Amino acid sequence: MTIALITGANKGIGFETARQLAERGATVLIGARDPHRGRAATEKLAAEGADTRFVQLDVTDAGSIAAAADRIDSEFGRLDILVNNAGIPGRLDGDGAPSSTSPDTLREVFETNVFAPVAVTNAVLPLLRRADAARIVNTSSEVGSMTMAADPAGPLWPMAALTYPTSKTALTMITLMYAKELRDTAIKVNAANPGYCATDFNGNTGFRTAAQGAEPVVHLATLPADGPTGQFWGYRWGAEDGAEYGPLPW
């Protein structure tokens, strides 16, 4: 039995990730801050035949994280998959330009998108170490790629926002650092790029579906023993070679 915890799993890409992992036979722990929404998502998947459990988890609250880790320990004794999916886009100050962005706005986004994955990972790492070959997947984004952001001919060149892109740049580097720490173990740590998906996160403006966005996350969560670690992998927007999925530049 594979035990998977997904943060922010009550909707969007997190929900579809839960569905796809459950379809592969995993017992999926639906991490959600709001109990009502978390239980509703859990019940919806259970009605489809999925083995799901709701875990109340506010990724910005140390007590909530500790309680979730204790519950997983007491019920399962280990964790095979951790998907750090919870994230926020942050508000736009003024005209949205970097020079209009307040430190408080940046701090709020980093609290959820950067500090929280570190806190959750550290809390459940002892459980991941007990698994035969655990997988950690951080849901990052192509907007955090400095190479893509700096390419005048690329699709991300028009974007000049500060908060969300920089938080994802940081998360991708965090992924690499954990992969280096755990390189001599069977644990693999990777960052996934779902691509621009139509979810509540962006007002449903994306050109990919949430189910499509979950595909690279699930791929990395179920890597075989010879799979990569420390990689930024997923949908390749604007790739000239036409390959839909693959490694992305840092």
PyRosetta script that sets phi, psi and omega in degrees:
from pyrosetta import init, pose_from_sequence

init()
pose = pose_from_sequence("MTIALITGANKGIGFETARQLAERGATVLIGARDPHRGRAATEKLAAEGADTRFVQLDVTDAGSIAAAADRIDSEFGRLDILVNNAGIPGRLDGDGAPSSTSPDTLREVFETNVFAPVAVTNAVLPLLRRADAARIVNTSSEVGSMTMAADPAGPLWPMAALTYPTSKTALTMITLMYAKELRDTAIKVNAANPGYCATDFNGNTGFRTAAQGAEPVVHLATLPADGPTGQFWGYRWGAEDGAEYGPLPW")
pose.set_psi(1, 127.9)
pose.set_omega(1, 177.9)
pose.set_phi(2, -96.1)
pose.set_psi(2, 127.6)
pose.set_omega(2, 179.9)
pose.set_phi(3, -105.7)
pose.set_psi(3, 122.0)
pose.set_omega(3, -177.4)
pose.set_phi(4, -123.9)
pose.set_psi(4, 132.1)
pose.set_omega(4, 173.9)
pose.set_phi(5, -110.2)
pose.set_psi(5, 128.2)
pose.set_omega(5, 177.8)
pose.set_phi(6, -122.7)
pose.set_psi(6, 123.4)
pose.set_omega(6, 176.8)
pose.set_phi(7, -85.0)
pose.set_psi(7, 148.2)
pose.set_omega(7, -178.5)
pose.set_phi(8, 59.8)
pose.set_psi(8, 44.3)
pose.set_omega(8, -170.8)
pose.set_phi(9, -98.5)
pose.set_psi(9, 8.7)
pose.set_omega(9, -175.6)
pose.set_phi(10, -81.7)
pose.set_psi(10, -10.5)
pose.set_omega(10, 178.7)
pose.set_phi(11, -160.0)
pose.set_psi(11, 173.6)
pose.set_omega(11, 173.3)
pose.set_phi(12, 60.5)
pose.set_psi(12, -141.4)
pose.set_omega(12, -177.0)
pose.set_phi(13, -63.7)
pose.set_psi(13, -36.7)
pose.set_omega(13, 178.3)
pose.set_phi(14, -62.1)
pose.set_psi(14, -42.0)
pose.set_omega(14, 179.1)
pose.set_phi(15, -65.3)
pose.set_psi(15, -44.2)
pose.set_omega(15, 179.8)
pose.set_phi(16, -68.0)
pose.set_psi(16, -32.7)
pose.set_omega(16, 174.9)
pose.set_phi(17, -63.5)
pose.set_psi(17, -42.9)
pose.set_omega(17, 177.4)
pose.set_phi(18, -60.7)
pose.set_psi(18, -44.0)
pose.set_omega(18, -179.4)
pose.set_phi(19, -61.7)
pose.set_psi(19, -46.3)
pose.set_omega(19, -176.3)
pose.set_phi(20, -70.5)
pose.set_psi(20, -34.8)
pose.set_omega(20, 176.4)
pose.set_phi(21, -69.9)
pose.set_psi(21, -37.7)
pose.set_omega(21, 177.5)
pose.set_phi(22, -64.2)
pose.set_psi(22, -37.3)
pose.set_omega(22, 177.6)
pose.set_phi(23, -63.5)
pose.set_psi(23, -23.2)
pose.set_omega(23, 177.7)
pose.set_phi(24, -92.1)
pose.set_psi(24, 8.9)
pose.set_omega(24, 173.8)
pose.set_phi(25, 96.0)
pose.set_psi(25, 4.7)
pose.set_omega(25, -178.6)
pose.set_phi(26, -78.6)
pose.set_psi(26, 149.4)
pose.set_omega(26, 166.0)
pose.set_phi(27, -86.1)
pose.set_psi(27, 116.5)
pose.set_omega(27, -170.6)
pose.set_phi(28, -106.7)
pose.set_psi(28, 126.4)
pose.set_omega(28, 176.9)
pose.set_phi(29, -95.7)
pose.set_psi(29, 114.2)
pose.set_omega(29, -176.4)
pose.set_phi(30, -84.3)
pose.set_psi(30, 98.9)
pose.set_omega(30, 177.8)
pose.set_phi(31, -82.2)
pose.set_psi(31, 124.6)
pose.set_omega(31, -179.7)
pose.set_phi(32, -151.8)
pose.set_psi(32, 144.6)
pose.set_omega(32, 179.6)
pose.set_phi(33, -74.2)
pose.set_psi(33, -41.7)
pose.set_omega(33, -177.3)
pose.set_phi(34, -87.8)
pose.set_psi(34, 115.8)
pose.set_omega(34, -177.6)
pose.set_phi(35, -59.8)
pose.set_psi(35, -40.0)
pose.set_omega(35, -178.7)
pose.set_phi(36, -62.8)
pose.set_psi(36, -49.3)
pose.set_omega(36, -179.5)
pose.set_phi(37, -68.2)
pose.set_psi(37, -37.4)
pose.set_omega(37, 179.5)
pose.set_phi(38, -65.1)
pose.set_psi(38, -43.9)
pose.set_omega(38, 178.9)
pose.set_phi(39, -67.8)
pose.set_psi(39, -37.5)
pose.set_omega(39, 179.5)
pose.set_phi(40, -63.1)
pose.set_psi(40, -42.4)
pose.set_omega(40, 178.4)
pose.set_phi(41, -65.4)
pose.set_psi(41, -41.0)
pose.set_omega(41, 179.9)
pose.set_phi(42, -63.1)
pose.set_psi(42, -43.9)
pose.set_omega(42, -179.7)
pose.set_phi(43, -66.9)
pose.set_psi(43, -36.3)
pose.set_omega(43, 179.0)
pose.set_phi(44, -63.5)
pose.set_psi(44, -44.4)
pose.set_omega(44, 179.5)
pose.set_phi(45, -69.8)
pose.set_psi(45, -37.2)
pose.set_omega(45, 178.6)
pose.set_phi(46, -62.7)
pose.set_psi(46, -35.2)
pose.set_omega(46, 178.4)
pose.set_phi(47, -65.8)
pose.set_psi(47, -21.6)
pose.set_omega(47, 177.3)
pose.set_phi(48, -88.9)
pose.set_psi(48, -0.6)
pose.set_omega(48, 179.2)
pose.set_phi(49, 101.1)
pose.set_psi(49, 5.1)
pose.set_omega(49, -178.3)
pose.set_phi(50, -79.1)
pose.set_psi(50, 148.1)
pose.set_omega(50, 174.0)
pose.set_phi(51, -92.0)
pose.set_psi(51, 96.6)
pose.set_omega(51, -174.5)
pose.set_phi(52, -128.3)
pose.set_psi(52, 150.4)
pose.set_omega(52, 175.8)
pose.set_phi(53, -135.3)
pose.set_psi(53, 140.1)
pose.set_omega(53, 175.9)
pose.set_phi(54, -85.5)
pose.set_psi(54, 133.0)
pose.set_omega(54, 175.2)
pose.set_phi(55, -125.0)
pose.set_psi(55, 114.5)
pose.set_omega(55, 178.5)
pose.set_phi(56, -67.0)
pose.set_psi(56, 122.6)
pose.set_omega(56, -174.3)
pose.set_phi(57, -151.6)
pose.set_psi(57, 108.8)
pose.set_omega(57, 171.1)
pose.set_phi(58, -98.2)
pose.set_psi(58, 108.4)
pose.set_omega(58, -172.3)
pose.set_phi(59, -69.7)
pose.set_psi(59, -8.2)
pose.set_omega(59, 177.5)
pose.set_phi(60, -101.1)
pose.set_psi(60, 5.9)
pose.set_omega(60, -177.5)
pose.set_phi(61, -119.4)
pose.set_psi(61, 116.0)
pose.set_omega(61, -175.6)
pose.set_phi(62, -60.5)
pose.set_psi(62, -38.9)
pose.set_omega(62, 179.7)
pose.set_phi(63, -65.1)
pose.set_psi(63, -40.5)
pose.set_omega(63, 178.9)
pose.set_phi(64, -65.7)
pose.set_psi(64, -40.7)
pose.set_omega(64, 178.8)
pose.set_phi(65, -63.8)
pose.set_psi(65, -45.0)
pose.set_omega(65, -179.4)
pose.set_phi(66, -63.2)
pose.set_psi(66, -40.8)
pose.set_omega(66, -179.9)
pose.set_phi(67, -64.8)
pose.set_psi(67, -40.3)
pose.set_omega(67, 178.7)
pose.set_phi(68, -64.4)
pose.set_psi(68, -43.6)
pose.set_omega(68, 179.2)
pose.set_phi(69, -62.7)
pose.set_psi(69, -41.5)
pose.set_omega(69, 179.2)
pose.set_phi(70, -63.7)
pose.set_psi(70, -39.2)
pose.set_omega(70, -179.6)
pose.set_phi(71, -65.9)
pose.set_psi(71, -44.0)
pose.set_omega(71, 179.3)
pose.set_phi(72, -62.4)
pose.set_psi(72, -40.3)
pose.set_omega(72, 178.8)
pose.set_phi(73, -61.7)
pose.set_psi(73, -46.3)
pose.set_omega(73, -176.2)
pose.set_phi(74, -70.8)
pose.set_psi(74, -33.3)
pose.set_omega(74, -176.5)
pose.set_phi(75, -87.8)
pose.set_psi(75, -33.6)
pose.set_omega(75, -173.2)
pose.set_phi(76, -125.3)
pose.set_psi(76, -26.5)
pose.set_omega(76, 178.4)
pose.set_phi(77, 78.1)
pose.set_psi(77, -2.9)
pose.set_omega(77, 179.6)
pose.set_phi(78, -163.9)
pose.set_psi(78, 172.9)
pose.set_omega(78, 174.3)
pose.set_phi(79, -142.6)
pose.set_psi(79, 129.2)
pose.set_omega(79, -177.4)
pose.set_phi(80, -94.0)
pose.set_psi(80, -32.8)
pose.set_omega(80, -176.7)
pose.set_phi(81, -137.1)
pose.set_psi(81, 131.0)
pose.set_omega(81, 170.1)
pose.set_phi(82, -120.5)
pose.set_psi(82, 123.9)
pose.set_omega(82, 174.1)
pose.set_phi(83, -115.0)
pose.set_psi(83, 108.7)
pose.set_omega(83, 175.4)
pose.set_phi(84, -83.0)
pose.set_psi(84, 89.6)
pose.set_omega(84, -173.8)
pose.set_phi(85, -104.4)
pose.set_psi(85, -27.4)
pose.set_omega(85, -175.3)
pose.set_phi(86, -58.0)
pose.set_psi(86, 135.4)
pose.set_omega(86, 179.5)
pose.set_phi(87, -165.5)
pose.set_psi(87, 161.5)
pose.set_omega(87, 177.3)
pose.set_phi(88, -131.4)
pose.set_psi(88, 149.1)
pose.set_omega(88, 178.5)
pose.set_phi(89, -79.7)
pose.set_psi(89, -26.1)
pose.set_omega(89, -176.1)
pose.set_phi(90, 82.5)
pose.set_psi(90, 157.4)
pose.set_omega(90, 179.7)
pose.set_phi(91, -86.0)
pose.set_psi(91, 161.8)
pose.set_omega(91, 176.1)
pose.set_phi(92, -100.6)
pose.set_psi(92, 123.5)
pose.set_omega(92, 175.4)
pose.set_phi(93, -89.0)
pose.set_psi(93, 133.8)
pose.set_omega(93, 177.3)
pose.set_phi(94, 58.1)
pose.set_psi(94, -126.0)
pose.set_omega(94, 180.0)
pose.set_phi(95, -88.5)
pose.set_psi(95, 5.6)
pose.set_omega(95, 177.5)
pose.set_phi(96, 85.0)
pose.set_psi(96, -3.7)
pose.set_omega(96, -179.4)
pose.set_phi(97, -72.3)
pose.set_psi(97, 156.8)
pose.set_omega(97, 178.0)
pose.set_phi(98, -53.5)
pose.set_psi(98, -39.4)
pose.set_omega(98, -177.8)
pose.set_phi(99, -71.2)
pose.set_psi(99, -12.2)
pose.set_omega(99, 178.1)
pose.set_phi(100, -99.4)
pose.set_psi(100, -4.6)
pose.set_omega(100, -173.7)
pose.set_phi(101, -86.8)
pose.set_psi(101, 128.7)
pose.set_omega(101, -179.6)
pose.set_phi(102, -84.6)
pose.set_psi(102, 150.5)
pose.set_omega(102, 176.0)
pose.set_phi(103, -58.2)
pose.set_psi(103, -32.8)
pose.set_omega(103, 179.5)
pose.set_phi(104, -64.3)
pose.set_psi(104, -38.6)
pose.set_omega(104, 177.8)
pose.set_phi(105, -65.4)
pose.set_psi(105, -43.9)
pose.set_omega(105, 178.4)
pose.set_phi(106, -62.7)
pose.set_psi(106, -42.4)
pose.set_omega(106, -179.4)
pose.set_phi(107, -62.2)
pose.set_psi(107, -40.8)
pose.set_omega(107, -179.8)
pose.set_phi(108, -62.9)
pose.set_psi(108, -43.6)
pose.set_omega(108, -180.0)
pose.set_phi(109, -67.5)
pose.set_psi(109, -42.7)
pose.set_omega(109, -179.8)
pose.set_phi(110, -65.6)
pose.set_psi(110, -29.9)
pose.set_omega(110, 178.9)
pose.set_phi(111, -58.3)
pose.set_psi(111, -42.2)
pose.set_omega(111, -178.9)
pose.set_phi(112, -88.2)
pose.set_psi(112, -43.0)
pose.set_omega(112, -171.3)
pose.set_phi(113, -85.9)
pose.set_psi(113, -20.2)
pose.set_omega(113, -174.9)
pose.set_phi(114, -121.4)
pose.set_psi(114, -57.1)
pose.set_omega(114, -176.3)
pose.set_phi(115, -68.8)
pose.set_psi(115, -37.8)
pose.set_omega(115, -177.4)
pose.set_phi(116, -63.4)
pose.set_psi(116, -45.9)
pose.set_omega(116, 177.1)
pose.set_phi(117, -58.6)
pose.set_psi(117, -34.4)
pose.set_omega(117, 177.0)
pose.set_phi(118, -67.2)
pose.set_psi(118, -45.1)
pose.set_omega(118, -178.7)
pose.set_phi(119, -63.8)
pose.set_psi(119, -44.2)
pose.set_omega(119, -179.7)
pose.set_phi(120, -66.6)
pose.set_psi(120, -46.0)
pose.set_omega(120, 180.0)
pose.set_phi(121, -59.1)
pose.set_psi(121, -46.1)
pose.set_omega(121, -179.3)
pose.set_phi(122, -63.3)
pose.set_psi(122, -35.9)
pose.set_omega(122, -177.5)
pose.set_phi(123, -69.3)
pose.set_psi(123, -35.6)
pose.set_omega(123, -176.4)
pose.set_phi(124, -103.2)
pose.set_psi(124, 0.5)
pose.set_omega(124, -178.6)
pose.set_phi(125, -58.7)
pose.set_psi(125, -38.5)
pose.set_omega(125, 175.9)
pose.set_phi(126, -59.4)
pose.set_psi(126, -33.9)
pose.set_omega(126, 178.0)
pose.set_phi(127, -72.3)
pose.set_psi(127, -37.2)
pose.set_omega(127, 177.8)
pose.set_phi(128, -66.9)
pose.set_psi(128, -35.2)
pose.set_omega(128, 179.1)
pose.set_phi(129, -66.8)
pose.set_psi(129, -24.1)
pose.set_omega(129, 179.6)
pose.set_phi(130, -78.9)
pose.set_psi(130, -16.5)
pose.set_omega(130, 178.5)
pose.set_phi(131, -75.4)
pose.set_psi(131, 158.8)
pose.set_omega(131, 179.2)
pose.set_phi(132, -65.1)
pose.set_psi(132, -41.0)
pose.set_omega(132, -177.7)
pose.set_phi(133, -158.9)
pose.set_psi(133, 81.5)
pose.set_omega(133, -173.8)
pose.set_phi(134, -75.4)
pose.set_psi(134, 159.5)
pose.set_omega(134, 177.9)
pose.set_phi(135, -128.3)
pose.set_psi(135, 133.1)
pose.set_omega(135, 173.0)
pose.set_phi(136, -115.8)
pose.set_psi(136, 126.8)
pose.set_omega(136, 178.0)
pose.set_phi(137, -124.5)
pose.set_psi(137, 123.2)
pose.set_omega(137, 174.5)
pose.set_phi(138, -101.2)
pose.set_psi(138, 122.9)
pose.set_omega(138, 179.5)
pose.set_phi(139, -77.5)
pose.set_psi(139, 103.0)
pose.set_omega(139, -178.6)
pose.set_phi(140, -102.1)
pose.set_psi(140, -151.7)
pose.set_omega(140, -179.1)
pose.set_phi(141, -162.6)
pose.set_psi(141, 148.0)
pose.set_omega(141, 176.2)
pose.set_phi(142, -60.6)
pose.set_psi(142, -25.1)
pose.set_omega(142, -179.9)
pose.set_phi(143, -66.8)
pose.set_psi(143, -14.1)
pose.set_omega(143, 176.7)
pose.set_phi(144, -89.9)
pose.set_psi(144, -1.6)
pose.set_omega(144, 178.8)
pose.set_phi(145, -77.8)
pose.set_psi(145, 116.5)
pose.set_omega(145, 179.9)
pose.set_phi(146, -67.7)
pose.set_psi(146, -34.0)
pose.set_omega(146, 178.5)
pose.set_phi(147, -63.0)
pose.set_psi(147, -46.7)
pose.set_omega(147, -179.5)
pose.set_phi(148, -69.2)
pose.set_psi(148, -38.7)
pose.set_omega(148, -179.1)
pose.set_phi(149, -65.9)
pose.set_psi(149, -27.7)
pose.set_omega(149, -177.0)
pose.set_phi(150, -91.5)
pose.set_psi(150, 1.1)
pose.set_omega(150, -177.5)
pose.set_phi(151, -91.5)
pose.set_psi(151, 108.4)
pose.set_omega(151, -178.7)
pose.set_phi(152, -60.9)
pose.set_psi(152, -22.0)
pose.set_omega(152, -179.1)
pose.set_phi(153, -93.9)
pose.set_psi(153, -2.6)
pose.set_omega(153, -176.0)
pose.set_phi(154, -91.3)
pose.set_psi(154, 166.8)
pose.set_omega(154, -176.4)
pose.set_phi(155, -70.4)
pose.set_psi(155, -16.9)
pose.set_omega(155, -176.9)
pose.set_phi(156, -95.6)
pose.set_psi(156, -2.7)
pose.set_omega(156, -177.5)
pose.set_phi(157, -57.4)
pose.set_psi(157, -38.7)
pose.set_omega(157, -178.3)
pose.set_phi(158, -67.2)
pose.set_psi(158, -18.8)
pose.set_omega(158, -176.7)
pose.set_phi(159, -78.0)
pose.set_psi(159, 128.9)
pose.set_omega(159, 177.8)
pose.set_phi(160, -135.1)
pose.set_psi(160, 28.2)
pose.set_omega(160, 177.2)
pose.set_phi(161, -77.5)
pose.set_psi(161, 157.4)
pose.set_omega(161, -173.6)
pose.set_phi(162, -102.9)
pose.set_psi(162, -44.6)
pose.set_omega(162, -165.4)
pose.set_phi(163, -70.0)
pose.set_psi(163, -64.0)
pose.set_omega(163, -174.4)
pose.set_phi(164, -63.9)
pose.set_psi(164, -48.5)
pose.set_omega(164, -180.0)
pose.set_phi(165, -58.5)
pose.set_psi(165, -43.4)
pose.set_omega(165, -178.4)
pose.set_phi(166, -68.7)
pose.set_psi(166, -31.7)
pose.set_omega(166, 177.8)
pose.set_phi(167, -65.9)
pose.set_psi(167, -35.6)
pose.set_omega(167, -180.0)
pose.set_phi(168, -77.4)
pose.set_psi(168, -31.0)
pose.set_omega(168, 172.5)
pose.set_phi(169, -61.1)
pose.set_psi(169, -44.6)
pose.set_omega(169, 179.0)
pose.set_phi(170, -64.0)
pose.set_psi(170, -41.2)
pose.set_omega(170, -178.7)
pose.set_phi(171, -64.5)
pose.set_psi(171, -38.0)
pose.set_omega(171, 178.5)
pose.set_phi(172, -65.3)
pose.set_psi(172, -40.0)
pose.set_omega(172, 176.5)
pose.set_phi(173, -66.9)
pose.set_psi(173, -38.3)
pose.set_omega(173, 175.8)
pose.set_phi(174, -58.3)
pose.set_psi(174, -42.5)
pose.set_omega(174, 177.7)
pose.set_phi(175, -56.0)
pose.set_psi(175, -47.7)
pose.set_omega(175, -178.8)
pose.set_phi(176, -62.9)
pose.set_psi(176, -39.7)
pose.set_omega(176, -178.7)
pose.set_phi(177, -66.5)
pose.set_psi(177, -40.3)
pose.set_omega(177, 176.2)
pose.set_phi(178, -65.8)
pose.set_psi(178, -39.3)
pose.set_omega(178, 178.6)
pose.set_phi(179, -61.2)
pose.set_psi(179, -38.2)
pose.set_omega(179, 178.6)
pose.set_phi(180, -68.2)
pose.set_psi(180, -41.1)
pose.set_omega(180, 179.0)
pose.set_phi(181, -62.7)
pose.set_psi(181, -38.4)
pose.set_omega(181, -173.2)
pose.set_phi(182, -100.2)
pose.set_psi(182, 15.0)
pose.set_omega(182, -173.0)
pose.set_phi(183, -63.4)
pose.set_psi(183, -24.4)
pose.set_omega(183, -179.4)
pose.set_phi(184, -95.0)
pose.set_psi(184, 14.1)
pose.set_omega(184, 176.7)
pose.set_phi(185, -115.2)
pose.set_psi(185, 179.4)
pose.set_omega(185, 177.3)
pose.set_phi(186, -87.4)
pose.set_psi(186, 2.5)
pose.set_omega(186, -179.5)
pose.set_phi(187, -82.4)
pose.set_psi(187, 131.6)
pose.set_omega(187, 176.5)
pose.set_phi(188, -111.8)
pose.set_psi(188, 137.4)
pose.set_omega(188, -177.4)
pose.set_phi(189, -125.9)
pose.set_psi(189, 119.6)
pose.set_omega(189, -178.0)
pose.set_phi(190, -138.7)
pose.set_psi(190, 159.8)
pose.set_omega(190, 176.0)
pose.set_phi(191, -109.3)
pose.set_psi(191, 134.4)
pose.set_omega(191, -177.8)
pose.set_phi(192, -106.9)
pose.set_psi(192, 142.9)
pose.set_omega(192, 172.3)
pose.set_phi(193, -112.6)
pose.set_psi(193, 105.3)
pose.set_omega(193, 179.5)
pose.set_phi(194, -69.1)
pose.set_psi(194, -24.0)
pose.set_omega(194, -172.7)
pose.set_phi(195, 91.7)
pose.set_psi(195, -179.7)
pose.set_omega(195, -176.5)
pose.set_phi(196, -82.6)
pose.set_psi(196, 97.3)
pose.set_omega(196, -173.2)
pose.set_phi(197, -106.2)
pose.set_psi(197, 146.9)
pose.set_omega(197, 178.2)
pose.set_phi(198, -78.9)
pose.set_psi(198, 102.4)
pose.set_omega(198, 177.8)
pose.set_phi(199, -140.4)
pose.set_psi(199, 174.8)
pose.set_omega(199, 175.9)
pose.set_phi(200, -61.2)
pose.set_psi(200, -23.5)
pose.set_omega(200, -177.9)
pose.set_phi(201, -56.1)
pose.set_psi(201, -37.4)
pose.set_omega(201, -176.2)
pose.set_phi(202, -123.9)
pose.set_psi(202, 23.0)
pose.set_omega(202, -179.5)
pose.set_phi(203, 70.3)
pose.set_psi(203, 25.8)
pose.set_omega(203, 179.2)
pose.set_phi(204, 57.1)
pose.set_psi(204, 41.5)
pose.set_omega(204, -178.7)
pose.set_phi(205, -99.0)
pose.set_psi(205, -6.3)
pose.set_omega(205, -176.4)
pose.set_phi(206, -71.7)
pose.set_psi(206, 162.1)
pose.set_omega(206, -179.0)
pose.set_phi(207, -99.8)
pose.set_psi(207, -0.7)
pose.set_omega(207, 174.2)
pose.set_phi(208, -113.5)
pose.set_psi(208, 156.0)
pose.set_omega(208, 178.7)
pose.set_phi(209, -86.2)
pose.set_psi(209, 163.0)
pose.set_omega(209, 176.8)
pose.set_phi(210, -62.0)
pose.set_psi(210, -36.2)
pose.set_omega(210, 178.0)
pose.set_phi(211, -63.4)
pose.set_psi(211, -41.1)
pose.set_omega(211, 176.4)
pose.set_phi(212, -65.3)
pose.set_psi(212, -38.4)
pose.set_omega(212, 179.7)
pose.set_phi(213, -64.1)
pose.set_psi(213, -29.7)
pose.set_omega(213, 179.9)
pose.set_phi(214, -74.9)
pose.set_psi(214, -21.3)
pose.set_omega(214, -174.4)
pose.set_phi(215, -56.4)
pose.set_psi(215, -49.8)
pose.set_omega(215, 179.4)
pose.set_phi(216, -67.4)
pose.set_psi(216, -30.4)
pose.set_omega(216, 177.7)
pose.set_phi(217, -64.4)
pose.set_psi(217, -47.9)
pose.set_omega(217, -179.6)
pose.set_phi(218, -65.1)
pose.set_psi(218, -38.4)
pose.set_omega(218, 177.5)
pose.set_phi(219, -56.9)
pose.set_psi(219, -47.7)
pose.set_omega(219, -178.2)
pose.set_phi(220, -71.8)
pose.set_psi(220, -29.7)
pose.set_omega(220, 179.8)
pose.set_phi(221, -73.5)
pose.set_psi(221, -16.6)
pose.set_omega(221, -176.9)
pose.set_phi(222, -122.0)
pose.set_psi(222, 28.5)
pose.set_omega(222, -179.7)
pose.set_phi(223, -61.3)
pose.set_psi(223, 143.7)
pose.set_omega(223, 173.9)
pose.set_phi(224, -74.1)
pose.set_psi(224, 175.8)
pose.set_omega(224, -176.3)
pose.set_phi(225, -60.0)
pose.set_psi(225, -29.7)
pose.set_omega(225, -178.4)
pose.set_phi(226, -94.2)
pose.set_psi(226, 12.8)
pose.set_omega(226, 179.0)
pose.set_phi(227, -74.5)
pose.set_psi(227, 167.9)
pose.set_omega(227, -176.8)
pose.set_phi(228, -78.0)
pose.set_psi(228, 163.6)
pose.set_omega(228, 170.4)
pose.set_phi(229, -138.3)
pose.set_psi(229, 152.6)
pose.set_omega(229, -178.0)
pose.set_phi(230, 71.5)
pose.set_psi(230, 31.1)
pose.set_omega(230, -176.7)
pose.set_phi(231, -114.5)
pose.set_psi(231, 148.0)
pose.set_omega(231, 172.1)
pose.set_phi(232, -102.8)
pose.set_psi(232, 110.5)
pose.set_omega(232, -166.9)
pose.set_phi(233, -137.9)
pose.set_psi(233, 143.2)
pose.set_omega(233, 175.9)
pose.set_phi(234, 157.9)
pose.set_psi(234, -147.8)
pose.set_omega(234, -176.8)
pose.set_phi(235, -68.0)
pose.set_psi(235, 135.7)
pose.set_omega(235, -175.0)
pose.set_phi(236, -111.6)
pose.set_psi(236, 86.0)
pose.set_omega(236, -179.1)
pose.set_phi(237, -66.7)
pose.set_psi(237, 124.1)
pose.set_omega(237, 176.7)
pose.set_phi(238, 77.6)
pose.set_psi(238, 12.9)
pose.set_omega(238, -179.8)
pose.set_phi(239, -63.7)
pose.set_psi(239, 128.8)
pose.set_omega(239, -175.5)
pose.set_phi(240, -72.9)
pose.set_psi(240, -22.9)
pose.set_omega(240, -178.3)
pose.set_phi(241, -85.9)
pose.set_psi(241, -3.1)
pose.set_omega(241, 175.7)
pose.set_phi(242, 80.9)
pose.set_psi(242, -0.7)
pose.set_omega(242, 179.0)
pose.set_phi(243, -74.0)
pose.set_psi(243, 122.9)
pose.set_omega(243, -175.1)
pose.set_phi(244, -68.0)
pose.set_psi(244, -40.7)
pose.set_omega(244, -177.9)
pose.set_phi(245, -123.5)
pose.set_psi(245, 151.0)
pose.set_omega(245, 177.9)
pose.set_phi(246, 162.7)
pose.set_psi(246, -176.4)
pose.set_omega(246, 177.3)
pose.set_phi(247, -64.1)
pose.set_psi(247, 145.0)
pose.set_omega(247, 176.8)
pose.set_phi(248, -110.9)
pose.set_psi(248, 154.6)
pose.set_omega(248, 177.5)
pose.set_phi(249, -73.3)
pose.set_psi(249, 150.1)
pose.set_omega(249, 178.3)
pose.set_phi(250, -71.7)
pose.dump_pdb("model.pdb")
